[in-house]
């Protein structure tokens, strides 16, 4: 067997194999025989796919996540308007406002379960398409509401759509991108959420009526629907469905002409055959959920979400305007809220970039320690502020609460608002990634409902400052859990992560480079290989 070098000389490939690998190194010889290319030997690198194509596909898949942020931010601007006397509608009390804030999180867990099932049944792309309709209907219902029950119903529909979009968007991104881009692009969903929050805060700062804000918000799911129609299905899902050629076509669209499509498709097919990957039946899905490779990462992520929700992230997001007003800060409450939204968006983007460099664990520690300290400071200031008010003393150091809340926002988005959402697309077996992702987002949004609904109750029970002391303490204690149980998935392929949770590999740490790997040889300039 022979071939030609770049200058036209004949090369005996069998002799070449013998040169680059000792005869007793069967693994290297087999690899050369299988892949048939010197550039594939250890030490050589393959050409990566088009980053632009993968970024564009990820952006279009994640447009709907902006809606989730808008659902979070809407109560912060609508509730103060509805609590005003003679607002032209009805005046709501503290507990009615808690229902407006939290009802979206009631519909969200249902959407998570539904989308998880739909993802594995009809695919990631079709699930993304379907999820936009309840979001669109919900915003239009709120915008045309003439009674409080209509607002409640609209919030439920918006929450349902928000729950449906979370897992498909992130699973799509994880499966459609290559490892060197996956961590950064999987964080687009978190950037979308932060952008949605900022949009709502900005619309509120412009003093737009809450009905107008709802109508404007309906534009986002309409754009997301168009984006979902334009992207291909993920290669992993197509391969698991036995559609090899369709998987290759999807890879070609996502990677471009520079990538070795056949090799990546071959790897997907090899993994699917090795692990008997196919579209699962209901019985197989239930069995898969009971496997160690599923329940261990679910346990880790479910507790991650519980800790970060009870670290005060969403109470501050949902009640931002009122919290700034109650904190003792002298800055205009709408301006402070918008400033928080801007900081949140900027540092979510920063965090997405840092995921490639720093990994999941270090950024999580930044959040757990940073959020804990800033909320303890905020709670302490609010305690002294309440004492000054009782004593009739002018509040001092009014810059502290604004600074604490801004630093809290920075700390929260560095890890809490990005890392667990990225890991949903990484840690579950391919066979049931959709259902497991749906269950995880279910647990996440159920925690959101719990913390948002109980915030007014916690205020009544422990006072404003006591609530923030509690949230700060939870965040600090969560650091211990993250240190012990949270794995580092940066730079690992989905197959390597799955093998780790099934017990086929002991660690996800990058292997040390062996000094005994034969180098890829190159002929001296002007000479042909023997």
C-alpha positions as CSV (number, residue, x, y, z in Angstrom):
1,X,0.0,0.0,0.0
2,X,1.5,3.3,-1.0
3,X,0.7,7.0,-1.4
4,X,2.3,10.3,-2.6
5,X,3.9,13.0,-0.6
6,X,3.4,16.7,-1.3
7,X,6.3,16.7,-3.9
8,X,5.0,13.6,-5.7
9,X,7.4,11.0,-4.2
10,X,6.0,7.5,-3.5
11,X,5.5,6.6,0.2
12,X,5.1,3.1,1.5
13,X,2.4,3.5,4.2
14,X,3.2,0.2,5.9
15,X,6.9,1.3,6.2
16,X,5.7,4.6,7.5
17,X,3.6,3.0,10.2
18,X,6.6,1.0,11.3
19,X,8.7,4.1,11.6
20,X,6.3,6.2,13.6
21,X,5.4,3.3,16.0
22,X,7.4,0.5,17.4
23,X,6.2,-3.0,16.4
24,X,5.2,-3.7,20.0
25,X,3.0,-0.6,20.2
26,X,-0.1,-2.2,18.8
27,X,-2.4,0.7,19.8
28,X,-0.6,3.3,17.7
29,X,-0.3,0.9,14.7
30,X,-4.0,0.1,14.9
31,X,-4.8,3.8,15.1
32,X,-2.8,4.5,12.0
33,X,-4.4,1.6,10.2
34,X,-7.8,2.7,11.2
35,X,-7.5,6.4,10.4
36,X,-5.0,6.2,7.6
37,X,-3.4,9.6,8.1
38,X,-0.1,10.7,9.7
39,X,-1.7,13.8,11.0
40,X,-4.0,11.8,13.3
41,X,-1.2,10.3,15.3
42,X,-0.6,11.4,18.9
43,X,0.7,15.0,18.9
44,X,-1.2,15.9,15.7
45,X,-4.3,18.1,15.7
46,X,-7.5,18.0,13.7
47,X,-8.9,21.1,12.1
48,X,-11.8,22.5,14.1
49,X,-15.1,23.4,12.7
50,X,-16.3,27.0,11.9
51,X,-16.7,28.9,15.2
52,X,-18.9,31.4,13.4
53,X,-21.4,28.7,12.4
54,X,-21.5,27.2,15.9
55,X,-21.9,30.7,17.5
56,X,-24.8,31.6,15.1
57,X,-26.6,28.3,15.7
58,X,-26.2,28.7,19.5
59,X,-27.5,32.3,19.4
60,X,-30.6,31.4,17.4
61,X,-31.3,28.4,19.7
62,X,-31.0,30.7,22.8
63,X,-33.2,33.7,21.8
64,X,-36.0,32.3,23.9
65,X,-33.9,32.4,27.0
66,X,-34.2,36.2,26.9
67,X,-37.9,35.6,27.7
68,X,-37.0,33.9,30.9
69,X,-35.1,36.9,32.1
70,X,-38.1,39.1,31.1
71,X,-40.4,36.9,33.1
72,X,-38.0,37.4,36.1
73,X,-37.7,41.2,35.6
74,X,-41.4,42.0,34.9
75,X,-42.6,41.7,38.5
76,X,-39.9,44.2,39.7
77,X,-41.4,46.9,37.5
78,X,-45.1,45.9,37.4
79,X,-45.7,45.3,41.1
80,X,-44.7,48.9,42.2
81,X,-47.2,50.3,39.6
82,X,-50.0,47.9,40.8
83,X,-49.3,48.8,44.4
84,X,-49.8,52.5,43.8
85,X,-53.2,54.0,44.9
86,X,-55.4,55.1,42.0
87,X,-53.2,53.4,39.4
88,X,-56.2,53.0,37.0
89,X,-56.4,49.3,37.6
90,X,-56.7,47.6,41.0
91,X,-54.4,48.1,44.0
92,X,-52.7,44.8,45.1
93,X,-51.4,44.0,48.5
94,X,-48.1,42.4,49.5
95,X,-49.3,38.8,49.1
96,X,-51.1,39.3,45.8
97,X,-47.8,40.8,44.6
98,X,-46.0,37.6,45.7
99,X,-48.4,35.6,43.5
100,X,-47.7,37.8,40.5
101,X,-44.0,37.3,41.1
102,X,-44.0,33.6,41.8
103,X,-46.7,32.2,39.5
104,X,-44.4,32.1,36.5
105,X,-42.3,29.7,38.5
106,X,-45.3,27.5,39.0
107,X,-45.8,27.0,35.3
108,X,-42.0,26.7,34.7
109,X,-41.4,23.3,36.3
110,X,-44.3,21.8,34.3
111,X,-42.7,23.2,31.1
112,X,-39.4,21.7,32.1
113,X,-40.8,18.2,32.4
114,X,-42.8,18.6,29.2
115,X,-39.8,19.9,27.1
116,X,-37.6,17.1,28.5
117,X,-40.0,14.5,27.2
118,X,-40.5,16.3,23.9
119,X,-36.8,16.7,23.3
120,X,-36.2,12.9,23.3
121,X,-39.5,12.2,21.4
122,X,-39.4,14.7,18.6
123,X,-35.9,16.3,18.8
124,X,-34.2,19.4,20.1
125,X,-35.2,21.6,17.2
126,X,-38.9,20.9,17.2
127,X,-39.0,21.2,21.0
128,X,-37.6,24.7,20.6
129,X,-40.2,25.6,18.1
130,X,-43.1,24.4,20.2
131,X,-41.9,26.2,23.3
132,X,-42.4,29.7,21.9
133,X,-46.2,29.5,21.6
134,X,-47.1,29.6,25.3
135,X,-44.6,32.5,25.9
136,X,-46.2,34.5,23.1
137,X,-49.7,33.8,24.3
138,X,-48.8,34.6,27.9
139,X,-47.4,38.1,27.2
140,X,-50.4,39.0,24.9
141,X,-52.8,37.9,27.7
142,X,-51.0,40.0,30.3
143,X,-51.0,43.0,27.8
144,X,-54.7,42.7,27.3
145,X,-55.6,41.9,31.0
146,X,-58.7,43.5,32.5
147,X,-58.6,41.6,35.8
148,X,-56.1,40.2,38.2
149,X,-56.9,36.5,37.3
150,X,-55.9,37.4,33.7
151,X,-52.5,38.5,34.9
152,X,-52.1,35.3,36.9
153,X,-53.0,33.2,33.9
154,X,-50.6,35.1,31.7
155,X,-47.8,34.7,34.2
156,X,-48.5,30.9,34.3
157,X,-48.3,30.7,30.5
158,X,-45.1,32.8,30.4
159,X,-43.6,30.6,33.0
160,X,-44.6,27.4,31.2
161,X,-42.8,28.7,28.1
162,X,-39.8,29.7,30.1
163,X,-39.6,26.2,31.6
164,X,-39.9,24.6,28.2
165,X,-37.1,26.7,26.6
166,X,-34.5,26.2,29.2
167,X,-33.4,22.6,28.7
168,X,-33.8,22.4,24.9
169,X,-31.7,25.6,24.3
170,X,-28.9,24.4,26.5
171,X,-29.0,20.8,25.4
172,X,-29.0,21.9,21.8
173,X,-26.0,24.1,22.3
174,X,-24.1,21.4,24.1
175,X,-24.7,18.8,21.4
176,X,-24.2,21.2,18.4
177,X,-20.9,22.6,19.5
178,X,-17.4,21.3,19.9
179,X,-15.7,21.0,23.3
180,X,-13.4,24.1,22.9
181,X,-16.5,26.3,22.4
182,X,-19.1,24.4,24.4
183,X,-18.6,25.9,27.8
184,X,-18.6,29.5,26.5
185,X,-21.6,29.0,24.1
186,X,-23.6,27.0,26.6
187,X,-23.5,30.1,28.8
188,X,-25.4,32.1,26.1
189,X,-28.6,31.0,27.8
190,X,-27.5,32.7,31.0
191,X,-26.5,35.8,29.0
192,X,-30.0,35.8,27.5
193,X,-31.6,35.6,30.9
194,X,-29.6,38.6,32.1
195,X,-30.4,40.5,28.9
196,X,-34.1,39.9,29.5
197,X,-33.9,41.2,33.0
198,X,-32.2,44.3,31.9
199,X,-34.7,44.9,29.1
200,X,-37.6,44.8,31.7
201,X,-35.8,47.1,34.1
202,X,-35.0,49.5,31.3
203,X,-38.6,49.5,30.1
204,X,-39.8,50.1,33.7
205,X,-37.3,53.0,34.1
206,X,-38.8,54.6,31.1
207,X,-42.0,54.6,33.1
208,X,-43.9,52.6,30.5
209,X,-47.2,51.1,31.7
210,X,-47.0,47.5,32.7
211,X,-49.4,46.5,29.9
212,X,-47.2,48.1,27.3
213,X,-44.2,46.4,28.7
214,X,-46.0,43.0,28.3
215,X,-46.8,43.7,24.6
216,X,-43.2,44.7,23.9
217,X,-42.0,41.5,25.6
218,X,-44.1,39.4,23.2
219,X,-41.6,40.3,20.4
220,X,-39.0,38.0,21.8
221,X,-40.8,34.7,21.5
222,X,-41.8,35.7,18.0
223,X,-38.1,36.2,17.0
224,X,-37.1,33.0,18.8
225,X,-39.6,31.1,16.7
226,X,-38.0,32.3,13.5
227,X,-34.5,31.4,14.9
228,X,-35.6,27.9,15.8
229,X,-36.9,27.3,12.3
230,X,-33.6,28.2,10.7
231,X,-31.2,25.9,12.7
232,X,-30.5,22.2,12.0
233,X,-31.3,19.3,14.4
234,X,-28.4,18.3,16.5
235,X,-26.1,15.6,15.1
236,X,-26.2,13.6,18.4
237,X,-30.0,13.3,18.4
238,X,-30.0,12.3,14.7
239,X,-27.4,9.7,15.3
240,X,-29.2,8.3,18.3
241,X,-32.3,8.0,16.0
242,X,-30.3,6.0,13.5
243,X,-30.2,8.7,10.9
244,X,-26.5,8.6,10.0
245,X,-26.6,10.6,6.8
246,X,-28.9,13.3,8.3
247,X,-26.4,13.5,11.2
248,X,-23.5,14.1,8.7
249,X,-25.6,16.8,6.9
250,X,-26.3,18.5,10.2
251,X,-22.6,18.3,11.1
252,X,-21.7,19.8,7.8
253,X,-24.0,22.8,8.4
254,X,-22.7,23.3,11.9
255,X,-19.0,22.8,11.2
256,X,-18.4,24.0,7.6
257,X,-16.0,22.7,5.0
258,X,-12.8,22.9,7.1
259,X,-13.8,20.2,9.6
260,X,-13.3,16.4,9.3
261,X,-17.0,15.6,9.2
262,X,-16.5,11.9,8.6
263,X,-14.3,11.5,11.6
264,X,-16.7,13.3,14.0
265,X,-19.7,11.4,12.6
266,X,-17.7,8.2,13.1
267,X,-17.0,9.0,16.7
268,X,-20.7,9.8,17.3
269,X,-21.6,6.5,15.6
270,X,-19.0,4.5,17.5
271,X,-20.2,5.9,20.8
272,X,-23.8,5.3,19.9
273,X,-23.1,1.7,19.0
274,X,-20.8,1.1,22.0
275,X,-23.5,2.3,24.4
276,X,-26.5,1.1,22.4
277,X,-27.7,4.7,22.0
278,X,-31.2,4.9,20.3
279,X,-34.5,6.6,20.8
280,X,-35.5,5.2,24.2
281,X,-38.9,3.6,25.1
282,X,-40.7,4.8,28.3
283,X,-39.4,1.7,30.1
284,X,-35.8,2.4,29.0
285,X,-36.2,6.0,30.0
286,X,-37.3,5.1,33.5
287,X,-34.5,2.5,33.8
288,X,-32.0,5.1,32.6
289,X,-33.1,7.6,35.2
290,X,-32.3,5.0,37.9
291,X,-28.8,4.5,36.7
292,X,-25.8,5.9,38.7
293,X,-24.8,8.0,35.6
294,X,-28.1,9.9,36.0
295,X,-29.0,10.2,39.6
296,X,-25.5,11.2,40.8
297,X,-25.3,14.3,38.5
298,X,-29.0,15.0,39.2
299,X,-28.3,15.0,43.0
300,X,-25.3,17.4,42.5
301,X,-27.2,19.9,40.2
302,X,-30.5,19.8,42.2
303,X,-28.7,20.7,45.4
304,X,-26.6,23.3,43.5
305,X,-29.9,25.0,42.4
306,X,-31.4,24.8,45.9
307,X,-28.3,26.5,47.4
308,X,-28.1,29.2,44.8
309,X,-31.8,30.0,45.0
310,X,-31.7,30.3,48.7
311,X,-28.7,32.5,48.4
312,X,-31.1,35.3,47.5
313,X,-30.5,35.6,43.8
314,X,-34.1,35.6,42.6
315,X,-35.7,37.5,45.5
316,X,-33.4,40.4,44.7
317,X,-34.2,40.0,40.9
318,X,-38.0,39.8,41.3
319,X,-38.3,42.5,44.0
320,X,-35.4,44.7,42.9
321,X,-37.2,48.0,42.9
322,X,-38.8,47.5,46.4
323,X,-35.5,46.1,47.8
324,X,-33.6,49.2,46.8
325,X,-36.3,51.4,48.3
326,X,-36.3,49.4,51.6
327,X,-32.5,49.1,51.8
328,X,-31.9,52.7,52.9
329,X,-30.1,53.7,49.6
330,X,-30.6,57.3,48.5
331,X,-30.1,56.6,44.7
332,X,-33.3,56.6,42.6
333,X,-34.8,53.1,42.8
334,X,-35.3,52.7,39.1
335,X,-31.9,54.0,38.2
336,X,-30.3,51.6,40.7
337,X,-32.3,48.7,39.3
338,X,-31.2,49.5,35.7
339,X,-27.6,49.8,36.9
340,X,-27.9,46.4,38.5
341,X,-29.3,45.0,35.3
342,X,-26.4,46.4,33.3
343,X,-23.8,45.0,35.7
344,X,-25.6,41.6,35.6
345,X,-25.5,41.5,31.8
346,X,-21.8,42.6,31.5
347,X,-20.6,40.1,34.0
348,X,-22.6,37.3,32.6
349,X,-20.8,37.8,29.4
350,X,-17.5,38.0,31.3
351,X,-18.4,34.8,33.1
352,X,-19.2,33.0,29.8
353,X,-15.7,33.8,28.6
354,X,-14.1,32.8,31.9
355,X,-15.7,29.4,31.7
356,X,-13.1,28.5,29.0
357,X,-10.2,29.5,31.2
358,X,-11.2,29.0,34.8
359,X,-13.6,26.1,34.7
360,X,-16.8,25.4,36.7
361,X,-15.5,25.0,40.2
362,X,-13.5,28.2,40.7
363,X,-16.4,30.4,39.4
364,X,-18.8,28.6,41.7
365,X,-16.6,29.4,44.7
366,X,-16.5,33.1,43.6
367,X,-20.4,33.1,43.7
368,X,-20.8,31.2,47.0
369,X,-18.3,33.2,49.0
370,X,-19.0,36.5,47.2
371,X,-22.8,36.3,47.5
372,X,-22.6,35.2,51.2
373,X,-20.3,38.1,52.2
374,X,-22.2,40.8,50.4
375,X,-25.6,39.7,51.7
376,X,-24.3,39.5,55.3
377,X,-23.0,43.1,54.8
378,X,-26.4,44.2,53.3
379,X,-28.3,42.6,56.1
380,X,-26.1,44.3,58.7
381,X,-26.5,47.7,57.1
382,X,-30.3,47.2,57.0
383,X,-30.3,46.3,60.7
384,X,-28.4,49.6,61.6
385,X,-30.6,51.5,59.2
386,X,-33.7,50.3,61.0
387,X,-32.2,51.4,64.3
388,X,-31.4,54.9,62.9
389,X,-35.0,55.3,61.7
390,X,-36.4,54.3,65.1
391,X,-34.1,56.8,66.8
392,X,-34.9,59.5,64.3
393,X,-31.3,59.7,63.2
394,X,-30.4,60.5,59.5
395,X,-29.1,57.2,57.9
396,X,-25.4,57.1,57.3
397,X,-23.2,55.6,54.6
398,X,-26.1,55.2,52.2
399,X,-23.7,54.1,49.5
400,X,-23.2,50.7,51.3
401,X,-26.5,49.0,50.2
402,X,-26.1,50.0,46.6
403,X,-22.4,48.8,46.6
404,X,-23.4,45.6,48.4
405,X,-26.1,44.8,45.9
406,X,-23.9,45.5,42.9
407,X,-21.1,43.3,44.2
408,X,-23.7,40.7,45.0
409,X,-24.9,40.8,41.4
410,X,-21.4,40.5,40.1
411,X,-20.6,37.5,42.3
412,X,-23.9,35.7,41.5
413,X,-23.5,35.9,37.7
414,X,-19.9,34.7,37.9
415,X,-21.0,31.2,38.9
416,X,-24.5,30.7,40.1
417,X,-26.3,32.1,37.1
418,X,-24.1,30.4,34.5
419,X,-22.4,27.2,35.8
420,X,-25.3,24.9,36.7
421,X,-27.2,25.8,33.5
422,X,-24.1,25.0,31.4
423,X,-23.6,21.7,33.2
424,X,-27.2,20.5,32.4
425,X,-26.0,20.1,28.8
426,X,-22.9,18.2,29.9
427,X,-23.4,15.7,32.7
428,X,-26.3,13.4,31.6
429,X,-26.2,10.3,29.4
430,X,-27.0,10.9,25.7
431,X,-29.8,8.4,25.9
432,X,-31.9,10.4,28.3
433,X,-30.3,13.8,28.2
434,X,-33.5,15.5,27.3
435,X,-35.6,14.0,30.1
436,X,-32.8,14.4,32.7
437,X,-32.3,18.0,31.6
438,X,-36.0,18.6,32.0
439,X,-36.1,17.1,35.5
440,X,-33.2,19.3,36.5
441,X,-34.7,22.5,35.2
442,X,-37.9,21.4,36.9
443,X,-36.1,21.2,40.3
444,X,-34.4,24.6,39.5
445,X,-37.6,26.5,38.8
446,X,-39.4,24.8,41.7
447,X,-36.7,26.2,43.9
448,X,-37.3,29.6,42.3
449,X,-41.0,29.4,43.1
450,X,-40.2,28.4,46.7
451,X,-37.8,31.2,47.4
452,X,-39.8,34.0,45.6
453,X,-43.1,33.0,47.2
454,X,-41.6,32.7,50.7
455,X,-39.6,35.9,50.6
456,X,-42.5,38.1,52.0
457,X,-43.1,35.4,54.6
458,X,-39.4,35.4,55.6
459,X,-39.5,39.2,55.8
460,X,-42.4,39.0,58.2
461,X,-40.8,36.3,60.3
462,X,-37.2,37.5,60.4
463,X,-37.4,41.1,59.2
464,X,-35.7,42.5,56.1
465,X,-32.2,42.3,57.5
466,X,-32.8,38.8,59.0
467,X,-33.9,37.5,55.5
468,X,-30.6,38.6,54.0
469,X,-28.6,37.2,56.9
470,X,-30.3,33.9,56.2
471,X,-29.6,34.0,52.4
472,X,-25.9,35.0,53.1
473,X,-25.4,32.1,55.5
474,X,-26.9,29.6,53.1
475,X,-24.5,30.7,50.4
476,X,-21.4,30.5,52.6
477,X,-22.3,27.0,53.8
478,X,-22.9,26.0,50.2
479,X,-19.2,26.4,49.5
480,X,-18.5,23.2,51.5
481,X,-20.9,21.2,49.3
482,X,-19.4,22.5,46.1
483,X,-15.9,21.8,47.3
484,X,-16.7,18.2,48.0
485,X,-19.1,17.2,45.3
486,X,-18.9,19.5,42.2
487,X,-16.8,18.0,39.4
488,X,-14.8,20.0,36.9
489,X,-16.0,19.4,33.3
490,X,-14.0,22.1,31.5
491,X,-12.5,20.8,28.3
492,X,-13.9,17.3,28.6
493,X,-16.0,15.8,25.8
494,X,-19.6,14.7,26.5
495,X,-18.5,11.1,26.1
496,X,-15.7,11.5,28.8
497,X,-18.1,13.1,31.2
498,X,-20.6,10.3,30.7
499,X,-17.9,7.7,31.3
500,X,-16.9,9.4,34.5
501,X,-20.4,9.2,36.0
502,X,-20.8,5.6,34.9
503,X,-17.6,4.8,36.7
504,X,-15.6,3.9,33.5
505,X,-13.0,6.6,34.4
506,X,-11.8,7.6,37.8
507,X,-11.4,11.3,37.2
508,X,-12.2,14.2,34.8
509,X,-8.8,15.8,35.2
510,X,-6.9,16.1,32.0
511,X,-4.4,13.2,31.7
512,X,-0.7,14.0,32.0
513,X,1.2,14.0,28.8
514,X,3.2,10.9,28.3
515,X,6.9,11.3,27.4
516,X,6.9,8.0,25.5
517,X,4.3,8.9,22.8
518,X,6.0,8.6,19.4
519,X,6.3,12.0,17.7
520,X,4.7,12.7,14.3
521,X,7.7,12.6,12.0
522,X,8.2,15.0,9.2
523,X,10.6,14.6,6.3
524,X,13.5,17.1,6.1
525,X,12.9,20.0,3.7
526,X,13.5,18.8,0.1
527,X,13.5,15.1,1.0
528,X,10.8,12.5,0.7
529,X,9.9,10.1,3.5
530,X,11.3,6.6,2.9
